């Protein structure tokens, strides 16, 4: 599977997480929803790019990152099965939340982007996640299109797909 497509799927999954939808729905204007989605994405890129550079040049860290990614794929599945959102870190909206709240989808995209690709391509992988995440936050929040059960289906599918991808990377 192409890592850009996987990253886009992870971004869409990330954008429809209940806390993002709830935050966006609480905001009173379209402009504030857009600001939230973009600042959240900017916060993530501040953390993601240095981690990708650090992990990408070290084979041992790359293997550790793949194992961590598999663990977070399992967490994504657990999150879907038990209908419990997993966030680790600060609980502020926007830039700080994007930078310091660790979610399975964020960890997975960092792991995928840091696995043997050039830095420019790794940045493309992260940017595809950010674009998909921001687009899903904005569009689904503005148009109120999210059926409640879709979270579980998306998270389970992407969790299984990502786990298979990372296991393939480890054994190949």
Backbone as a chain_set.jsonl record, in Angstrom:
{"seq": "XXXXXXXXXXXXXXXXXXXXXXXXXXXXXXXXXXXXXXXXXXXXXXXXXXXXXXXXXXXXXXXXXXXXXXXXXXXXXXXXXXXXXXXXXXXXXXXXXXXXXXXXXXXXXXXXXXXXXXXXXXXXXXXXXXXXXXXXXXXXXXXXXXXXXXXXXXXXXXXXXXXXXXXXXXXX", "coords": {"N": [[0.851, -1.187, 0.0], [0.476, 2.211, -0.734], [2.223, 4.67, 1.083], [1.35, 7.33, 1.201], [-1.378, 7.21, 0.605], [-2.231, 5.641, 2.763], [-1.588, 7.424, 4.817], [-3.339, 9.52, 4.177], [-5.778, 8.223, 4.704], [-5.441, 7.778, 7.454], [-5.386, 10.441, 8.269], [-7.997, 11.282, 7.605], [-9.401, 9.642, 9.372], [-8.383, 10.627, 11.774], [-9.366, 13.249, 11.73], [-12.113, 12.897, 12.112], [-12.359, 12.163, 14.716], [-14.078, 12.08, 17.823], [-13.521, 14.239, 19.68], [-12.53, 16.277, 18.065], [-14.649, 16.795, 16.342], [-16.589, 17.547, 18.219], [-15.367, 19.844, 19.349], [-15.207, 21.485, 17.07], [-17.92, 21.774, 16.499], [-18.741, 23.269, 18.649], [-17.697, 25.718, 18.14], [-18.536, 28.938, 16.94], [-18.475, 30.088, 14.384], [-17.813, 29.631, 10.868], [-15.265, 30.428, 10.139], [-13.852, 30.203, 12.572], [-13.928, 27.445, 12.928], [-12.376, 26.636, 10.764], [-9.956, 27.895, 11.488], [-9.386, 26.452, 13.86], [-9.036, 23.829, 12.808], [-6.812, 24.218, 11.103], [-4.84, 25.257, 12.872], [-4.589, 23.158, 14.624], [-3.511, 21.243, 12.943], [-1.091, 22.525, 12.273], [0.17, 22.474, 14.751], [0.705, 19.748, 15.005], [2.567, 19.291, 12.944], [4.785, 20.635, 13.865], [5.82, 18.957, 15.802], [5.982, 16.485, 14.475], [7.802, 16.567, 12.208], [10.525, 16.974, 13.26], [10.715, 14.534, 14.745], [10.506, 12.6, 12.731], [12.813, 13.109, 11.25], [14.749, 12.48, 13.187], [14.221, 9.721, 13.721], [14.34, 8.577, 11.163], [17.015, 8.283, 10.198], [18.184, 6.282, 11.644], [18.469, 2.96, 11.961], [17.879, 1.214, 14.124], [16.134, 2.813, 15.691], [14.148, 3.033, 13.818], [13.125, 0.424, 13.67], [12.2, 0.185, 16.301], [10.287, 2.219, 16.175], [8.499, 1.081, 14.309], [7.551, -1.089, 15.822], [6.344, 0.297, 17.947], [4.43, 1.571, 16.407], [2.841, -0.651, 15.646], [1.826, -1.355, 18.14], [0.321, 0.965, 18.632], [-1.485, 0.702, 16.553], [-2.941, -1.437, 17.476], [-4.021, -0.174, 19.724], [-5.673, 1.649, 18.392], [-7.537, -0.12, 17.33], [-8.594, -1.153, 19.749], [-9.676, 1.19, 20.749], [-11.741, 1.563, 18.899], [-13.274, -0.798, 19.194], [-14.103, -0.779, 21.916], [-15.268, 1.664, 22.04], [-14.024, 3.94, 23.132], [-12.233, 6.843, 23.378], [-8.782, 7.404, 22.866], [-6.513, 9.506, 24.13], [-3.441, 11.016, 24.835], [-1.914, 13.274, 26.834], [-1.788, 16.92, 26.743], [-4.877, 18.754, 26.986], [-5.9, 20.834, 25.365], [-7.408, 22.913, 22.901], [-6.641, 23.289, 19.373], [-3.468, 24.608, 18.416], [-1.749, 23.719, 20.579], [-3.001, 21.315, 21.255], [-2.699, 19.934, 18.868], [0.053, 19.669, 18.835], [0.834, 18.429, 21.274], [-0.929, 16.436, 22.187], [-1.13, 13.05, 22.08], [-2.241, 10.754, 19.822], [-3.423, 7.599, 18.563], [-3.562, 7.717, 15.704], [-1.868, 9.864, 15.036], [0.638, 8.99, 15.985], [0.955, 6.744, 14.374], [1.165, 7.855, 11.774], [3.567, 9.251, 11.997], [5.321, 7.127, 12.45], [5.037, 5.683, 10.038], [5.934, 7.623, 8.193], [8.58, 7.864, 8.924], [9.876, 5.616, 8.133], [12.236, 4.62, 6.35], [12.127, 6.377, 4.121], [12.913, 9.208, 1.968], [13.634, 12.452, 3.334], [12.123, 14.639, 2.126], [9.975, 13.125, 0.972], [8.932, 11.922, 3.25], [7.983, 14.175, 4.547], [5.963, 14.843, 2.759], [4.25, 12.723, 3.27], [3.435, 13.313, 5.907], [2.245, 15.798, 5.422], [0.104, 15.009, 3.797], [-1.443, 13.656, 5.654], [-2.073, 15.798, 7.359], [-3.515, 17.526, 5.647], [-5.722, 15.905, 4.96], [-6.781, 15.479, 7.519], [-7.415, 18.11, 8.421], [-9.216, 18.839, 6.391], [-11.261, 16.96, 6.817], [-12.106, 17.631, 9.403], [-13.042, 20.239, 8.978], [-14.965, 20.009, 6.803], [-16.763, 17.923, 7.611], [-17.628, 18.894, 10.063], [-18.809, 21.324, 9.429], [-20.877, 20.532, 7.74], [-22.189, 18.649, 9.165], [-22.156, 15.785, 8.875], [-21.535, 13.31, 10.032], [-22.2, 10.106, 10.805], [-22.749, 8.419, 13.87], [-21.779, 5.751, 14.157], [-19.757, 5.528, 12.314], [-17.187, 6.143, 13.231], [-16.221, 3.887, 14.614], [-16.12, 1.899, 12.598], [-14.317, 3.044, 10.711], [-11.987, 3.406, 12.31], [-11.415, 0.733, 13.036], [-10.942, -0.5, 10.54], [-8.777, 1.04, 9.517], [-6.934, 0.687, 11.561], [-6.389, -2.098, 11.378], [-5.387, -2.223, 8.735], [-3.13, -0.556, 8.917], [-1.644, -1.917, 10.864], [-1.065, -4.286, 9.49], [0.495, -3.247, 7.405], [2.735, -2.204, 8.827], [3.726, -4.506, 10.054], [4.439, -5.91, 7.772], [6.54, -4.209, 6.914], [8.386, -4.676, 8.974], [9.04, -7.397, 8.68], [10.056, -7.562, 6.158]], "CA": [[0.0, 0.0, 0.0], [1.199, 3.477, -0.815], [2.184, 5.355, 2.383], [0.57, 8.573, 1.1], [-2.794, 6.832, 0.724], [-2.431, 5.241, 4.155], [-1.556, 8.655, 5.599], [-4.61, 10.211, 3.922], [-6.807, 7.513, 5.46], [-5.223, 8.084, 8.874], [-5.802, 11.839, 8.456], [-9.466, 11.318, 7.627], [-9.799, 9.03, 10.636], [-8.033, 11.568, 12.845], [-10.257, 14.408, 11.677], [-13.473, 12.608, 12.584], [-12.367, 11.76, 16.127], [-15.155, 12.821, 18.495], [-13.133, 15.51, 20.303], [-12.398, 17.296, 17.02], [-15.997, 17.135, 15.893], [-17.237, 18.289, 19.304], [-14.761, 21.172, 19.424], [-15.619, 22.256, 15.899], [-19.349, 22.094, 16.608], [-18.915, 24.295, 19.674], [-17.27, 26.999, 17.597], [-19.725, 29.607, 16.415], [-18.398, 30.532, 12.995], [-17.038, 28.803, 9.943], [-13.872, 30.868, 10.207], [-13.246, 29.625, 13.776], [-13.744, 26.015, 12.665], [-11.208, 26.558, 9.874], [-8.783, 28.228, 12.312], [-9.109, 25.318, 14.733], [-8.507, 22.72, 12.003], [-5.47, 24.564, 10.61], [-3.886, 25.375, 13.981], [-4.383, 21.794, 15.119], [-2.583, 20.633, 11.99], [0.22, 23.175, 12.422], [0.759, 21.958, 15.982], [1.221, 18.403, 14.759], [3.754, 19.325, 12.082], [5.9, 21.118, 14.7], [6.35, 17.788, 16.501], [6.19, 15.346, 13.571], [8.98, 16.675, 11.338], [11.765, 16.608, 13.98], [10.717, 13.105, 15.081], [10.769, 11.853, 11.497], [14.245, 13.273, 10.944], [15.489, 11.726, 14.199], [14.028, 8.277, 13.555], [14.617, 8.146, 9.805], [18.418, 7.971, 9.916], [18.664, 5.305, 12.6], [17.764, 1.698, 11.727], [17.352, 0.708, 15.386], [14.953, 3.618, 16.029], [13.131, 2.712, 12.831], [12.508, -0.833, 14.113], [11.436, 0.531, 17.508], [9.12, 2.984, 15.725], [7.548, 0.141, 13.716], [6.929, -1.833, 16.924], [5.44, 1.255, 18.597], [3.305, 1.728, 15.485], [1.969, -1.827, 15.763], [1.13, -1.201, 19.426], [-0.698, 2.007, 18.478], [-2.534, 0.136, 15.689], [-3.774, -2.219, 18.392], [-4.788, 0.806, 20.504], [-6.72, 2.166, 17.521], [-8.57, -1.162, 17.308], [-9.222, -1.164, 21.071], [-10.482, 2.41, 20.79], [-12.956, 1.332, 18.111], [-14.068, -1.901, 19.744], [-14.696, -0.416, 23.198], [-15.876, 2.984, 21.905], [-13.36, 4.801, 24.103], [-11.19, 7.575, 22.694], [-7.494, 7.38, 23.548], [-5.668, 10.696, 23.979], [-2.43, 11.091, 25.877], [-1.253, 14.577, 26.808], [-2.54, 18.139, 27.032], [-6.238, 18.698, 26.47], [-6.266, 22.159, 24.882], [-7.728, 22.903, 21.47], [-5.806, 24.006, 18.433], [-2.035, 24.399, 18.245], [-1.204, 22.873, 21.646], [-3.561, 19.976, 21.136], [-2.06, 19.317, 17.713], [1.457, 19.391, 19.122], [1.154, 17.677, 22.485], [-1.819, 15.317, 22.462], [-0.713, 11.896, 21.291], [-3.327, 9.838, 19.491], [-2.901, 6.517, 17.72], [-3.39, 8.098, 14.303], [-0.67, 10.713, 14.924], [1.821, 8.14, 16.143], [1.064, 5.876, 13.204], [1.665, 8.596, 10.608], [4.991, 9.52, 12.242], [6.031, 5.859, 12.235], [5.045, 5.399, 8.596], [6.767, 8.616, 7.5], [9.993, 7.737, 9.304], [10.331, 4.271, 7.814], [13.045, 4.39, 5.159], [11.868, 7.277, 3.006], [13.683, 10.449, 1.985], [12.993, 13.493, 4.159], [11.02, 15.302, 1.408], [8.829, 12.23, 0.83], [8.368, 11.79, 4.597], [7.205, 15.404, 4.79], [4.739, 14.689, 1.962], [3.374, 11.793, 3.995], [2.851, 14.073, 7.019], [1.354, 16.82, 4.866], [-1.133, 14.367, 3.342], [-2.206, 13.434, 6.891], [-2.562, 17.095, 7.834], [-4.539, 18.017, 4.723], [-6.921, 15.073, 5.123], [-7.325, 15.72, 8.848], [-8.039, 19.442, 8.433], [-10.375, 18.801, 5.492], [-12.372, 16.224, 7.425], [-12.625, 18.439, 10.517], [-13.794, 21.378, 8.43], [-16.145, 19.641, 6.01], [-17.745, 17.15, 8.356], [-18.188, 19.725, 11.132], [-19.683, 22.34, 8.843], [-22.047, 19.939, 7.105], [-22.828, 17.754, 10.129], [-22.358, 14.563, 8.1], [-20.89, 12.143, 10.623], [-22.994, 9.155, 11.579], [-22.023, 8.009, 15.067], [-21.135, 4.441, 14.02], [-18.658, 5.542, 11.347], [-15.914, 6.163, 13.945], [-15.818, 2.512, 14.917], [-15.802, 1.212, 11.34], [-13.1, 3.649, 10.158], [-10.847, 3.093, 13.175], [-11.086, -0.7, 12.95], [-10.357, -0.749, 9.231], [-7.462, 1.671, 9.395], [-6.056, 0.017, 12.52], [-5.966, -3.381, 10.8], [-4.577, -1.943, 7.564], [-1.846, -0.013, 9.364], [-0.905, -2.987, 11.532], [-0.556, -5.17, 8.437], [1.555, -2.511, 6.717], [3.921, -2.118, 9.68], [4.262, -5.864, 10.195], [5.121, -6.168, 6.499], [7.816, -3.484, 6.934], [9.292, -5.327, 9.912], [9.508, -8.706, 8.209], [10.695, -7.499, 4.815]], "C": [[0.885, 1.234, 0.0], [1.096, 4.211, 0.522], [1.405, 6.674, 2.356], [-0.919, 8.26, 1.264], [-3.117, 6.416, 2.157], [-2.466, 6.471, 5.066], [-2.839, 9.476, 5.402], [-5.743, 9.555, 4.711], [-6.675, 7.779, 6.962], [-5.661, 9.519, 9.184], [-7.313, 11.979, 8.498], [-9.993, 10.742, 8.928], [-9.543, 9.978, 11.802], [-9.019, 12.737, 12.887], [-11.645, 14.145, 12.208], [-13.499, 12.084, 14.018], [-13.347, 12.656, 16.885], [-14.737, 14.146, 19.121], [-12.975, 16.618, 19.265], [-13.765, 17.759, 16.54], [-16.707, 17.963, 16.96], [-16.685, 19.706, 19.412], [-15.238, 22.039, 18.27], [-17.09, 22.649, 15.981], [-19.626, 23.158, 17.664], [-18.534, 25.686, 19.167], [-18.421, 27.632, 16.818], [-19.652, 29.987, 14.935], [-17.572, 29.577, 12.153], [-15.568, 29.149, 10.023], [-13.17, 30.267, 11.432], [-13.029, 28.122, 13.622], [-12.507, 25.816, 11.792], [-9.931, 26.862, 10.648], [-8.403, 27.073, 13.227], [-8.457, 24.185, 13.946], [-7.077, 23.009, 11.548], [-4.45, 24.675, 11.743], [-3.591, 24.011, 14.59], [-3.367, 21.076, 14.231], [-1.189, 21.22, 12.112], [0.924, 22.684, 13.686], [1.365, 20.581, 15.785], [2.51, 18.441, 13.938], [4.99, 19.793, 12.859], [6.583, 19.949, 15.407], [6.775, 16.695, 15.515], [7.499, 15.426, 12.787], [10.28, 16.374, 12.096], [11.842, 15.125, 14.356], [11.035, 12.247, 13.867], [12.244, 11.93, 11.127], [15.092, 12.457, 11.91], [15.41, 10.217, 13.952], [14.55, 7.797, 12.206], [16.046, 7.746, 9.5], [18.98, 6.874, 10.805], [17.856, 4.017, 12.458], [17.156, 1.117, 13.002], [16.084, 1.47, 15.778], [13.815, 3.353, 15.056], [12.392, 1.428, 13.22], [11.654, -0.586, 15.365], [10.161, 1.282, 17.119], [8.072, 2.062, 15.098], [6.826, -0.656, 14.796], [5.948, -0.937, 17.684], [4.21, 1.474, 17.721], [2.331, 0.568, 15.547], [1.172, -1.753, 17.063], [0.017, -0.156, 19.302], [-1.793, 1.585, 17.497], [-3.499, -0.682, 16.54], [-4.626, -1.278, 19.252], [-5.928, 1.399, 19.682], [-7.872, 1.161, 17.42], [-9.329, -1.22, 18.636], [-10.153, 0.04, 21.219], [-11.805, 2.201, 20.052], [-13.862, 0.285, 18.745], [-14.797, -1.49, 21.021], [-15.292, 0.984, 23.216], [-15.337, 3.976, 22.931], [-12.213, 5.514, 23.398], [-9.913, 7.606, 23.525], [-6.712, 8.625, 23.171], [-4.687, 10.694, 25.132], [-1.797, 12.472, 25.789], [-2.196, 15.708, 27.149], [-3.922, 18.054, 26.405], [-6.733, 20.079, 26.066], [-6.506, 22.086, 23.385], [-6.636, 23.601, 20.658], [-4.354, 23.606, 18.43], [-1.452, 23.472, 19.307], [-1.731, 21.455, 21.564], [-2.907, 19.244, 19.968], [-0.635, 18.893, 18.002], [1.644, 18.375, 20.243], [0.188, 16.561, 22.859], [-1.439, 14.183, 21.518], [-1.935, 11.011, 21.076], [-2.75, 8.726, 18.622], [-2.659, 6.944, 16.27], [-2.147, 8.967, 14.098], [0.606, 9.883, 15.025], [2.03, 7.295, 14.892], [1.607, 6.631, 11.994], [3.143, 8.949, 10.782], [5.811, 8.262, 11.979], [6.135, 5.557, 10.74], [5.987, 6.344, 7.866], [8.252, 8.447, 7.803], [10.61, 6.399, 8.902], [10.985, 4.195, 6.442], [12.774, 5.27, 3.961], [12.788, 8.49, 3.079], [12.922, 11.473, 2.818], [11.89, 14.214, 3.378], [9.777, 14.414, 1.255], [8.155, 12.018, 2.192], [7.521, 13.002, 4.944], [5.905, 15.364, 3.981], [3.743, 13.77, 2.663], [2.671, 12.521, 5.141], [1.873, 15.118, 6.494], [0.05, 16.213, 4.356], [-2.043, 14.064, 4.539], [-2.864, 14.73, 7.35], [-3.69, 17.621, 6.951], [-5.837, 17.224, 4.897], [-7.587, 15.329, 6.47], [-8.064, 17.062, 8.896], [-9.292, 19.452, 7.561], [-11.549, 18.065, 6.126], [-12.954, 16.971, 8.614], [-13.531, 19.539, 9.977], [-15.076, 20.913, 7.751], [-17.19, 18.899, 6.83], [-18.375, 17.954, 9.49], [-19.161, 20.75, 10.568], [-20.973, 21.74, 8.292], [-22.738, 18.897, 7.969], [-23.154, 16.384, 9.514], [-21.885, 13.281, 8.776], [-21.883, 11.257, 11.368], [-22.151, 8.605, 12.738], [-21.242, 6.703, 14.874], [-19.931, 4.461, 13.082], [-17.294, 5.538, 12.044], [-15.366, 4.754, 14.128], [-15.369, 1.784, 13.65], [-14.479, 1.732, 10.764], [-11.893, 3.263, 10.997], [-10.45, 1.619, 13.092], [-10.403, -1.015, 11.616], [-8.957, -0.188, 9.097], [-6.477, 1.052, 10.378], [-5.516, -1.296, 11.966], [-5.045, -3.175, 9.601], [-3.183, -1.451, 7.951], [-1.007, -1.085, 10.043], [-0.299, -3.934, 10.496], [0.611, -4.512, 7.702], [2.845, -2.495, 7.543], [4.544, -3.495, 9.923], [5.013, -6.251, 8.913], [6.468, -5.47, 6.449], [8.837, -4.158, 7.841], [9.862, -6.634, 9.366], [10.197, -8.666, 6.848], [12.093, -6.923, 4.871]], "O": [[1.92, 1.274, 0.666], [-0.006, 4.365, 1.049], [0.859, 7.09, 3.379], [-1.632, 8.965, 1.979], [-4.154, 6.796, 2.699], [-3.284, 6.543, 5.983], [-3.359, 10.057, 6.355], [-6.567, 10.243, 5.312], [-7.674, 7.979, 7.654], [-6.24, 9.779, 10.239], [-7.85, 12.71, 9.331], [-10.924, 11.286, 9.522], [-10.372, 10.116, 12.701], [-9.449, 13.156, 13.962], [-12.3, 15.061, 12.705], [-14.535, 11.614, 14.488], [-13.432, 13.854, 16.616], [-15.518, 15.097, 19.101], [-13.258, 17.779, 19.558], [-14.007, 18.952, 16.357], [-17.351, 18.965, 16.647], [-17.448, 20.662, 19.551], [-15.627, 23.19, 18.468], [-17.459, 23.749, 15.572], [-20.628, 23.868, 17.586], [-18.99, 26.699, 19.697], [-19.177, 26.946, 16.13], [-20.69, 30.186, 14.303], [-16.745, 28.821, 12.663], [-14.715, 28.262, 9.981], [-12.011, 29.864, 11.336], [-12.046, 27.584, 14.133], [-11.69, 24.933, 12.053], [-8.929, 26.166, 10.484], [-7.223, 26.748, 13.356], [-7.438, 23.642, 14.371], [-6.222, 22.126, 11.606], [-3.311, 24.233, 11.589], [-2.469, 23.746, 15.02], [-2.475, 20.385, 14.724], [-0.204, 20.484, 12.059], [2.142, 22.5, 13.687], [2.424, 20.281, 16.337], [3.444, 17.692, 14.222], [6.11, 19.391, 12.546], [7.801, 19.961, 15.587], [7.81, 16.055, 15.702], [8.23, 14.438, 12.714], [11.079, 15.575, 11.607], [12.915, 14.526, 14.292], [11.766, 11.263, 13.979], [12.848, 10.931, 10.736], [16.052, 11.808, 11.495], [16.429, 9.526, 13.975], [15.14, 6.72, 12.119], [16.267, 6.927, 8.608], [20.17, 6.571, 10.713], [16.674, 3.992, 12.801], [16.046, 0.587, 12.974], [15.08, 0.862, 16.151], [12.645, 3.44, 15.429], [11.168, 1.359, 13.109], [10.533, -1.083, 15.471], [9.089, 1.018, 17.662], [6.877, 2.245, 15.331], [5.619, -0.878, 14.698], [4.846, -1.368, 18.023], [3.088, 1.554, 18.221], [1.118, 0.776, 15.506], [-0.021, -2.055, 17.08], [-1.09, -0.358, 19.801], [-2.922, 2.066, 17.599], [-4.714, -0.628, 16.351], [-5.805, -1.543, 19.485], [-7.02, 1.626, 20.202], [-9.041, 1.547, 17.425], [-10.556, -1.324, 18.651], [-11.262, -0.071, 21.742], [-12.861, 2.615, 20.53], [-15.078, 0.468, 18.82], [-15.972, -1.81, 21.195], [-15.765, 1.453, 24.251], [-16.091, 4.749, 23.522], [-11.311, 4.86, 22.874], [-9.957, 7.809, 24.738], [-6.296, 8.78, 22.023], [-5.054, 10.404, 26.27], [-1.199, 12.808, 24.767], [-3.249, 15.508, 27.754], [-4.115, 17.36, 25.406], [-7.861, 20.454, 26.389], [-5.88, 21.29, 22.686], [-5.835, 24.378, 21.177], [-4.028, 22.419, 18.439], [-0.731, 22.532, 18.971], [-0.987, 20.498, 21.781], [-2.594, 18.059, 20.076], [-0.163, 17.882, 17.481], [2.54, 17.536, 20.16], [0.475, 15.801, 23.784], [-1.431, 14.353, 20.299], [-2.578, 10.576, 22.032], [-1.696, 8.901, 18.01], [-1.648, 6.566, 15.677], [-1.45, 8.821, 13.094], [1.537, 10.06, 14.239], [3.154, 7.152, 14.412], [2.433, 6.092, 11.258], [3.893, 8.946, 9.806], [6.871, 8.325, 11.357], [7.208, 5.215, 10.245], [6.758, 5.911, 7.01], [9.093, 8.855, 7.003], [11.736, 6.09, 9.289], [10.359, 3.754, 5.478], [13.177, 4.913, 2.854], [13.374, 8.769, 4.125], [11.707, 11.367, 2.985], [10.798, 14.39, 3.919], [8.653, 14.896, 1.392], [6.928, 11.944, 2.267], [6.464, 12.872, 5.563], [4.862, 15.802, 4.466], [2.538, 14.018, 2.645], [1.464, 12.371, 5.331], [0.794, 15.301, 7.058], [-1.005, 16.839, 4.472], [-3.263, 14.199, 4.448], [-4.048, 14.76, 7.685], [-4.703, 18.106, 7.455], [-6.92, 17.806, 4.971], [-8.813, 15.39, 6.558], [-9.203, 17.133, 9.357], [-10.316, 20.012, 7.952], [-12.697, 18.488, 5.993], [-14.167, 16.952, 8.82], [-14.645, 19.739, 10.461], [-16.161, 21.381, 8.094], [-18.377, 19.214, 6.751], [-19.532, 17.723, 9.842], [-20.21, 21.012, 11.156], [-22.033, 22.359, 8.366], [-23.75, 18.323, 7.566], [-24.278, 15.893, 9.621], [-21.843, 12.24, 8.12], [-22.353, 11.622, 12.445], [-20.956, 8.359, 12.572], [-20.134, 6.579, 15.395], [-19.16, 3.502, 13.058], [-16.337, 4.983, 11.505], [-14.204, 4.475, 13.833], [-14.331, 1.121, 13.653], [-13.619, 0.942, 10.375], [-10.876, 2.835, 10.451], [-9.261, 1.302, 13.08], [-9.396, -1.722, 11.584], [-8.052, -0.871, 8.616], [-5.298, 0.909, 10.055], [-4.322, -1.574, 12.073], [-4.039, -3.87, 9.463], [-2.183, -1.882, 7.378], [0.203, -1.158, 9.827], [0.859, -4.335, 10.623], [1.61, -5.171, 7.413], [3.926, -2.746, 7.01], [5.767, -3.619, 9.987], [6.089, -6.847, 8.97], [7.449, -6.059, 5.994], [10.023, -4.207, 7.513], [11.037, -6.937, 9.572], [10.842, -9.633, 6.443], [12.754, -6.805, 3.84]]}, "num_chains": 1, "name": "protein.A"}
